[in-house]
Amino acid sequence: MELLIEEVVVERELSDYEIERNKPMPTLIHGIVQANIGFELKTAYRQKYLIASEVTLDTLPKGSTPDLIVLPNQIVNLSGEVPAKYQTPPLATIEIQSASQSLDEMVNKSLVYFEFGVKSCWIVQPRIKAIIVFSGPDEYKFFHHDDILKDSTLDIELDLQKIF
């Protein structure tokens, strides 16, 4: 008797969010981790850095939208006009990996950010409670569980227990 296995591929239509940002729609876990990182950064580094979420950067070829960016602290005119794509490289980008994204995809995103002029790229992996901090395309440190994340490029330290 021969067993036939047929692979079923279910194609779904991408949402406007996924098309516009070129990444999966965030889940509750993604949202919690993103909020925790933003909160911890703002609490500890409010005087030094400006933290913003979902800012589309003018990267090649068509722009990209990291989950969080870190900018030098500055006064922002909240009633002023801003371009649709932010043209100045932030100091850091923070991307939270979803279940549908591979590590290769995430690392490739960091390469785009480094080409744009970003100094530090974080890849957050909620499933294993880890953050990889890239200080260059081939330079990184891996932090997980109860480690203290240390980004020497930006002189940032975060307790991962407060993130996950």
N, CA, C and O of each residue as an XYZ file, in Angstrom:
656
protein
N       0.842     -1.174      0.000
C       0.000      0.000      0.000
C       0.893      1.245      0.000
O       1.847      1.335      0.773
N       0.584      2.166     -0.843
C       1.371      3.376     -0.987
C       0.652      4.528     -0.304
O      -0.547      4.730     -0.495
N       1.392      5.274      0.487
C       0.835      6.406      1.205
C       1.114      7.677      0.408
O       2.266      7.990      0.107
N       0.092      8.378      0.081
C       0.233      9.632     -0.648
C       0.068     10.785      0.326
O      -0.932     10.881      1.037
N       1.052     11.646      0.345
C       0.976     12.824      1.197
C       0.922     14.030      0.293
O       1.784     14.238     -0.561
N      -0.086     14.800      0.497
C      -0.266     15.996     -0.309
C      -0.102     17.214      0.576
O      -0.768     17.337      1.604
N       0.773     18.104      0.183
C       0.976     19.322      0.945
C      -0.093     20.324      0.538
O      -0.298     20.602     -0.643
N      -0.760     20.853      1.538
C      -1.783     21.847      1.289
C      -1.224     23.205      1.677
O      -0.832     23.416      2.825
N      -1.188     24.097      0.750
C      -0.712     25.449      0.997
C      -1.922     26.364      1.026
O      -2.649     26.504      0.043
N      -2.114     26.977      2.174
C      -3.232     27.890      2.323
C      -2.696     29.299      2.128
O      -1.900     29.795      2.925
N      -3.138     29.918      1.080
C      -2.716     31.288      0.830
C      -3.781     32.210      1.370
O      -4.977     32.008      1.161
N      -3.322     33.219      2.064
C      -4.261     34.202      2.588
C      -3.883     35.563      2.041
O      -2.736     35.801      1.662
N      -4.820     36.414      2.006
C      -4.583     37.759      1.519
C      -3.884     38.569      2.597
O      -4.278     38.531      3.763
N      -2.849     39.299      2.208
C      -2.142     40.136      3.167
C      -2.998     41.346      3.532
O      -3.715     41.891      2.693
N      -2.910     41.751      4.784
C      -3.642     42.932      5.232
C      -2.928     44.189      4.741
O      -1.770     44.134      4.324
N      -3.628     45.318      4.793
C      -3.022     46.593      4.413
C      -1.793     46.870      5.279
O      -0.786     47.379      4.786
N      -1.875     46.536      6.567
C      -0.762     46.722      7.492
C       0.473     45.964      6.999
O       1.569     46.521      6.938
N       0.284     44.690      6.648
C       1.400     43.848      6.213
C       1.998     44.340      4.894
O       3.214     44.295      4.705
N       1.161     44.800      4.003
C       1.638     45.315      2.711
C       2.407     46.618      2.918
O       3.506     46.788      2.389
N       1.824     47.535      3.687
C       2.433     48.844      3.901
C       3.765     48.746      4.636
O       4.723     49.428      4.272
N       3.835     47.915      5.656
C       5.041     47.843      6.490
C       5.976     46.703      6.109
O       7.085     46.604      6.634
N       5.535     45.847      5.203
C       6.324     44.705      4.739
C       6.751     43.804      5.900
O       7.896     43.359      5.977
N       5.801     43.549      6.795
C       6.056     42.657      7.925
C       4.724     42.156      8.467
O       3.677     42.747      8.201
N       4.766     41.053      9.236
C       3.516     40.474      9.754
C       2.788     41.409     10.711
O       3.397     42.270     11.346
N       1.485     41.224     10.803
C       0.690     41.975     11.750
C       1.069     41.526     13.163
O       1.192     40.327     13.409
N       1.257     42.465     14.096
C       1.696     42.092     15.434
C       0.617     41.358     16.226
O      -0.582     41.555     16.027
N       1.095     40.499     17.137
C       0.214     39.756     18.039
C       0.219     40.428     19.410
O       0.924     41.413     19.626
N      -0.566     39.890     20.322
C      -0.593     40.402     21.694
C       0.798     40.305     22.329
O       1.251     41.249     22.977
N       1.471     39.176     22.146
C       2.812     39.009     22.718
C       3.753     40.071     22.160
O       4.507     40.696     22.905
N       3.705     40.270     20.848
C       4.520     41.295     20.196
C       4.246     42.659     20.822
O       5.176     43.395     21.153
N       2.985     42.985     20.980
C       2.604     44.283     21.540
C       3.077     44.477     22.966
O       3.520     45.564     23.336
N       2.984     43.420     23.774
C       3.436     43.501     25.168
C       4.941     43.715     25.224
O       5.426     44.588     25.943
N       5.678     42.912     24.461
C       7.144     43.032     24.465
C       7.567     44.407     23.948
O       8.465     45.030     24.514
N       6.928     44.884     22.880
C       7.252     46.205     22.332
C       6.993     47.296     23.371
O       7.821     48.188     23.554
N       5.864     47.228     24.039
C       5.540     48.227     25.063
C       6.527     48.156     26.231
O       6.951     49.188     26.751
N       6.888     46.948     26.639
C       7.838     46.787     27.746
C       9.200     47.390     27.410
O       9.798     48.084     28.232
N       9.687     47.123     26.202
C      10.990     47.675     25.802
C      10.911     49.203     25.758
O      11.780     49.887     26.298
N       9.879     49.730     25.120
C       9.709     51.181     25.047
C       9.622     51.816     26.427
O      10.226     52.860     26.672
N       8.871     51.189     27.330
C       8.706     51.705     28.688
C      10.048     51.719     29.429
O      10.424     52.723     30.034
N      10.757     50.596     29.371
C      12.036     50.495     30.083
C      13.054     51.492     29.529
O      13.782     52.127     30.293
N      13.105     51.631     28.204
C      14.025     52.603     27.609
C      13.659     54.025     28.010
O      14.532     54.812     28.377
N      12.374     54.359     27.943
C      11.939     55.710     28.296
C      12.180     55.996     29.771
O      12.595     57.095     30.137
N      11.919     55.006     30.613
C      12.105     55.204     32.049
C      13.575     55.462     32.390
O      13.889     56.376     33.152
N      14.461     54.662     31.828
C      15.874     54.747     32.185
C      16.654     55.801     31.393
O      17.646     56.334     31.889
N      16.215     56.104     30.169
C      17.038     56.933     29.282
C      16.297     58.134     28.712
O      16.653     58.635     27.646
N      15.290     58.589     29.400
C      14.461     59.712     28.930
C      15.280     60.970     28.651
O      14.972     61.707     27.715
N      16.303     61.224     29.436
C      17.112     62.431     29.256
C      18.083     62.320     28.082
O      18.531     63.333     27.545
N      18.405     61.094     27.689
C      19.428     60.866     26.675
C      18.847     60.544     25.290
O      19.403     60.943     24.266
N      17.710     59.807     25.273
C      17.159     59.313     24.008
C      15.666     59.591     23.870
O      14.934     59.712     24.852
N      15.251     59.686     22.624
C      13.838     59.751     22.263
C      13.487     58.392     21.667
O      14.167     57.920     20.756
N      12.438     57.764     22.170
C      12.013     56.445     21.709
C      10.710     56.614     20.938
O       9.789     57.281     21.410
N      10.632     56.012     19.755
C       9.403     56.102     18.955
C       9.093     54.733     18.357
O       9.994     53.936     18.094
N       7.812     54.478     18.148
C       7.399     53.192     17.577
C       6.788     53.380     16.194
O       6.165     54.399     15.897
N       6.988     52.360     15.357
C       6.351     52.275     14.040
C       6.634     53.484     13.150
O       5.726     54.000     12.499
N       7.880     53.935     13.118
C       8.288     55.040     12.249
C       8.848     54.443     10.964
O       9.788     53.651     11.009
N       8.289     54.809      9.842
C       8.796     54.304      8.569
C      10.043     55.082      8.179
O      10.039     56.310      8.097
N      11.116     54.323      7.939
C      12.401     54.914      7.565
C      12.549     54.901      6.050
O      12.004     54.031      5.371
N      13.273     55.848      5.539
C      13.480     55.974      4.092
C      14.645     55.087      3.634
O      15.599     55.566      3.021
N      14.552     53.794      3.941
C      15.582     52.835      3.542
C      15.311     52.356      2.121
O      14.197     52.465      1.608
N      16.357     51.826      1.506
C      16.212     51.277      0.154
C      15.795     49.817      0.237
O      16.230     49.137      1.166
N      14.996     49.299     -0.659
C      14.517     49.976     -1.858
C      13.219     50.741     -1.662
O      12.936     51.655     -2.437
N      12.409     50.401     -0.646
C      11.096     51.061     -0.568
C      10.695     51.489      0.829
O       9.522     51.777      1.067
N      11.628     51.540      1.751
C      11.320     51.944      3.116
C      11.071     50.738      3.999
O      10.745     49.653      3.519
N      11.229     50.944      5.302
C      10.983     49.879      6.267
C      10.516     50.498      7.578
O      10.798     51.661      7.869
N       9.793     49.697      8.366
C       9.199     50.198      9.595
C       9.596     49.317     10.771
O       8.935     48.314     11.041
N      10.664     49.678     11.472
C      11.029     48.903     12.661
C       9.983     49.092     13.766
O       9.220     50.058     13.760
N       9.967     48.161     14.698
C       8.999     48.249     15.796
C       9.282     49.454     16.687
O       8.357     50.152     17.104
N      10.552     49.698     16.975
C      10.959     50.851     17.774
C      12.231     51.436     17.178
O      13.036     50.727     16.573
N      12.394     52.739     17.360
C      13.660     53.368     17.011
C      14.130     54.183     18.206
O      13.335     54.621     19.037
N      15.447     54.376     18.269
C      16.068     55.194     19.308
C      16.761     56.354     18.600
O      17.593     56.160     17.713
N      16.399     57.553     19.013
C      16.958     58.786     18.443
C      17.655     59.573     19.548
O      17.363     59.358     20.724
N      18.573     60.484     19.200
C      19.090     61.385     20.223
C      17.926     62.196     20.796
O      16.980     62.520     20.077
N      17.993     62.518     22.067
C      16.926     63.304     22.675
C      16.822     64.650     21.960
O      17.834     65.292     21.680
N      15.612     65.062     21.673
C      15.373     66.299     20.934
C      13.958     66.776     21.183
O      13.084     66.006     21.580
N      13.755     68.028     20.948
C      12.406     68.584     21.052
C      11.738     68.378     19.704
O      12.301     68.725     18.665
N      10.543     67.816     19.723
C       9.806     67.528     18.495
C       8.567     68.415     18.449
O       7.799     68.468     19.410
N       8.378     69.102     17.344
C       7.184     69.919     17.145
C       6.048     68.982     16.737
O       5.954     68.577     15.578
N       5.204     68.647     17.680
C       4.137     67.674     17.430
C       3.058     68.195     16.493
O       2.254     67.408     15.993
N       3.020     69.485     16.244
C       2.017     70.021     15.324
C       2.612     70.319     13.950
O       1.918     70.829     13.071
N       3.881     70.008     13.763
C       4.550     70.288     12.489
C       4.331     69.191     11.468
O       3.908     68.084     11.804
N       4.619     69.506     10.234
C       4.543     68.532      9.141
C       5.808     67.692      9.127
O       6.906     68.204      9.341
N       5.649     66.412      8.876
C       6.805     65.522      8.765
C       6.655     64.688      7.497
O       5.538     64.409      7.059
N       7.784     64.291      6.907
C       7.683     63.457      5.702
C       7.120     62.075      6.054
O       7.226     61.622      7.193
N       6.530     61.425      5.071
C       5.955     60.095      5.295
C       7.024     59.096      5.710
O       6.754     58.177      6.484
N       8.240     59.275      5.195
C       9.354     58.400      5.548
C      10.442     59.236      6.211
O      10.919     60.226      5.656
N      10.819     58.813      7.405
C      11.852     59.519      8.165
C      13.190     59.337      7.458
O      13.600     58.212      7.172
N      13.863     60.441      7.180
C      15.048     60.379      6.323
C      16.375     60.361      7.075
O      17.420     60.112      6.473
N      16.349     60.621      8.374
C      17.566     60.613      9.181
C      17.706     59.257      9.863
O      16.757     58.794     10.496
N      18.863     58.609      9.752
C      19.019     57.308     10.408
C      18.904     57.439     11.928
O      19.554     58.302     12.519
N      18.094     56.604     12.566
C      18.076     56.609     14.029
C      19.376     56.005     14.552
O      20.134     55.400     13.794
N      19.625     56.169     15.830
C      20.796     55.543     16.440
C      20.635     54.028     16.476
O      21.595     53.283     16.278
N      19.392     53.579     16.734
C      19.132     52.138     16.833
C      17.748     51.812     16.300
O      16.833     52.635     16.338
N      17.620     50.586     15.800
C      16.319     50.021     15.445
C      16.112     48.784     16.303
O      17.061     48.086     16.660
N      14.856     48.531     16.625
C      14.502     47.349     17.405
C      13.385     46.637     16.663
O      12.310     47.195     16.445
N      13.654     45.400     16.280
C      12.686     44.570     15.555
C      12.322     43.372     16.418
O      13.199     42.709     16.972
N      11.038     43.095     16.531
C      10.543     41.950     17.291
C      10.149     40.868     16.304
O       9.280     41.072     15.456
N      10.788     39.724     16.418
C      10.562     38.613     15.482
C       9.215     37.954     15.773
O       8.902     37.617     16.915
N       8.431     37.779     14.718
C       7.163     37.057     14.847
C       7.396     35.595     14.473
O       8.436     35.241     13.918
N       6.419     34.763     14.784
C       6.538     33.325     14.517
C       6.725     33.036     13.031
O       7.329     32.028     12.665
N       6.213     33.907     12.181
C       6.296     33.652     10.737
C       7.588     34.185     10.107
O       7.802     33.999      8.909
N       8.437     34.831     10.877
C       9.676     35.386     10.345
C      10.868     34.511     10.741
O      10.944     34.021     11.868
N      11.788     34.325      9.808
C      12.996     33.555     10.104
C      14.065     34.491     10.658
O      13.992     35.709     10.494
N      15.048     33.904     11.309
C      16.167     34.698     11.797
C      16.913     35.324     10.622
O      17.391     36.454     10.724
N      17.014     34.600      9.510
C      17.665     35.161      8.317
C      16.966     36.442      7.855
O      17.628     37.424      7.520
N      15.637     36.432      7.836
C      14.888     37.633      7.449
C      15.223     38.804      8.363
O      15.421     39.932      7.914
N      15.281     38.505      9.654
C      15.538     39.551     10.634
C      16.962     40.107     10.484
O      17.168     41.319     10.548
N      17.931     39.222     10.287
C      19.310     39.662     10.101
C      19.423     40.488      8.819
O      20.130     41.495      8.793
N      18.738     40.074      7.767
C      18.749     40.849      6.520
C      18.178     42.247      6.723
O      18.658     43.206      6.118
N      17.154     42.371      7.572
C      16.619     43.697      7.884
C      17.688     44.555      8.548
O      17.821     45.742      8.248
N      18.454     43.940      9.460
C      19.484     44.716     10.148
C      20.530     45.225      9.151
O      21.054     46.326      9.318
N      20.836     44.440      8.122
C      21.795     44.881      7.101
C      21.292     46.131      6.382
O      22.068     47.042      6.095
N      19.994     46.169      6.095
C      19.384     47.345      5.461
C      19.523     48.554      6.387
O      19.834     49.657      5.937
N      19.290     48.339      7.680
C      19.396     49.444      8.633
C      20.836     49.955      8.747
O      21.065     51.163      8.814
N      21.801     49.036      8.768
C      23.198     49.472      8.826
C      23.581     50.260      7.577
O      24.298     51.255      7.673
N      23.109     49.825      6.402
C      23.373     50.574      5.157
C      22.785     51.978      5.222
O      23.336     52.916      4.645
N      21.654     52.121      5.934
C      20.981     53.407      6.086
C      21.746     54.330      7.039
O      21.567     55.548      7.005
N      22.594     53.750      7.885
C      23.380     54.563      8.816
C      23.080     54.325     10.286
O      23.602     55.033     11.147
N      22.242     53.331     10.584
C      21.917     52.990     11.968
C      23.168     52.422     12.637
O      23.957     51.729     11.993
N      23.349     52.711     13.919
C      24.546     52.278     14.655
C      24.338     50.969     15.425
O      25.302     50.251     15.688
N      23.106     50.657     15.784
C      22.820     49.472     16.593
C      21.464     48.905     16.176
O      20.494     49.648     16.028
N      21.399     47.585     15.990
C      20.148     46.927     15.605
C      19.873     45.781     16.585
O      20.725     44.921     16.806
N      18.687     45.786     17.157
C      18.297     44.721     18.070
C      17.290     43.818     17.385
O      16.363     44.292     16.729
N      17.474     42.528     17.538
C      16.481     41.541     17.103
C      15.971     40.861     18.363
O      16.722     40.203     19.083
N      14.691     41.032     18.612
C      14.059     40.506     19.824
C      13.345     39.209     19.470
O      12.567     39.158     18.517
N      13.614     38.166     20.240
C      13.022     36.851     20.006
C      12.193     36.447     21.236
O      12.705     35.794     22.145
N      10.908     36.840     21.259
C      10.074     36.574     22.437
C       9.975     35.089     22.811
O       9.957     34.745     23.993
N       9.912     34.230     21.819
C       9.730     32.788     22.078
C      10.810     32.225     22.991
O      10.530     31.379     23.840
N      12.062     32.697     22.816
C      13.149     32.186     23.656
C      13.652     33.251     24.640
O      14.712     33.091     25.245
N      12.896     34.319     24.792
C      13.226     35.398     25.716
C      14.658     35.878     25.514
O      15.472     35.871     26.438
N      14.941     36.291     24.290
C      16.298     36.686     23.937
C      16.299     37.944     23.072
O      15.327     38.253     22.383
N      17.423     38.657     23.133
C      17.642     39.819     22.271
C      19.077     39.729     21.755
O      20.023     39.558     22.524
N      19.212     39.850     20.435
C      20.519     39.905     19.806
C      20.788     41.375     19.499
O      19.993     42.028     18.823
N      21.902     41.887     19.993
C      22.259     43.286     19.772
C      23.412     43.326     18.777
O      24.526     42.899     19.081
N      23.130     43.846     17.584
C      24.130     43.988     16.536
C      24.746     45.381     16.626
O      24.030     46.380     16.691
N      26.086     45.443     16.628
C      26.782     46.726     16.574
C      27.412     46.926     15.198
O      28.042     47.952     14.945
N      27.246     45.966     14.328
C      27.712     45.996     12.946
C      27.147     44.776     12.249
O      26.607     43.889     12.910
N      27.257     44.707     10.931
C      26.664     43.590     10.194
C      27.089     42.199     10.687
O      26.294     41.260     10.646
N      28.330     42.066     11.148
C      28.814     40.758     11.611
C      29.230     40.785     13.070
O      29.914     39.873     13.535
N      28.831     41.809     13.793
C      29.206     41.938     15.199
C      27.945     41.959     16.051
O      27.092     42.832     15.888
N      27.831     40.992     16.962
C      26.635     40.947     17.787
C      26.921     40.272     19.122
O      27.900     39.545     19.293
N      26.011     40.552     20.064
C      26.017     39.885     21.365
C      24.609     39.351     21.602
O      23.616     39.972     21.224
N      24.552     38.184     22.238
C      23.296     37.490     22.491
C      22.986     37.556     23.991
O      23.815     37.188     24.823
N      21.776     38.033     24.321
C      21.339     38.132     25.716
C      20.026     37.367     25.859
O      19.171     37.436     24.975
N      19.859     36.640     26.961
C      18.604     35.896     27.153
C      18.269     35.722     28.636
O      19.104     35.924     29.518
N      17.001     35.337     28.873
C      16.431     35.031     30.185
C      16.670     36.151     31.202
O      16.023     37.195     31.123
N      17.576     35.956     32.144
C      17.763     36.949     33.201
C      19.041     37.769     33.028
O      19.543     38.348     33.991
N      19.565     37.819     31.809
C      20.745     38.635     31.525
C      20.411     40.123     31.633
O      19.249     40.526     31.585
N      21.454     40.914     31.779
C      21.352     42.364     31.625
C      21.868     42.673     30.221
O      23.051     42.499     29.931
N      20.969     43.132     29.359
C      21.357     43.524     28.004
C      22.290     44.714     28.108
O      22.020     45.662     28.845
N      23.393     44.665     27.365
C      24.340     45.781     27.329
C      24.618     46.145     25.882
O      25.249     45.392     25.140
N      24.135     47.312     25.502
C      24.416     47.849     24.177
C      25.525     48.880     24.359
O      25.264     50.022     24.737
N      26.756     48.473     24.092
C      27.901     49.364     24.328
C      27.946     50.516     23.329
O      28.535     51.557     23.618
N      27.335     50.345     22.165
C      27.297     51.424     21.172
C      26.519     52.620     21.710
O      26.923     53.766     21.513
N      25.398     52.351     22.392
C      24.548     53.423     22.902
C      24.666     53.613     24.414
O      24.028     54.500     24.981
N      25.479     52.784     25.065
C      25.625     52.822     26.511
C      24.258     52.621     27.198
O      23.839     53.407     28.048
N      23.590     51.535     26.789
C      22.279     51.169     27.340
C      22.404     49.831     28.047
O      23.068     48.915     27.563
N      21.752     49.734     29.207
C      21.628     48.465     29.915
C      20.164     48.265     30.280
O      19.514     49.177     30.791
N      19.645     47.057     30.012
C      18.259     46.709     30.346
C      18.208     45.322     30.959
O      18.880     44.400     30.497
N      17.410     45.186     31.997
C      17.187     43.890     32.644
C      16.141     43.134     31.827
O      14.995     43.576     31.738
N      16.515     42.007     31.233
C      15.579     41.278     30.386
C      14.384     40.733     31.154
O      13.338     40.478     30.556
N      14.512     40.548     32.459
C      13.363     40.094     33.246
C      12.221     41.110     33.193
O      11.055     40.746     33.344
N      12.553     42.362     32.983
C      11.518     43.412     32.881
C      10.910     43.470     31.478
O       9.847     44.060     31.285
N      11.581     42.860     30.501
C      11.089     42.854     29.120
C      10.173     41.660     28.884
O       9.100     41.791     28.296
N      10.616     40.485     29.354
C       9.869     39.253     29.107
C       9.148     38.819     30.375
O       8.460     37.798     30.376
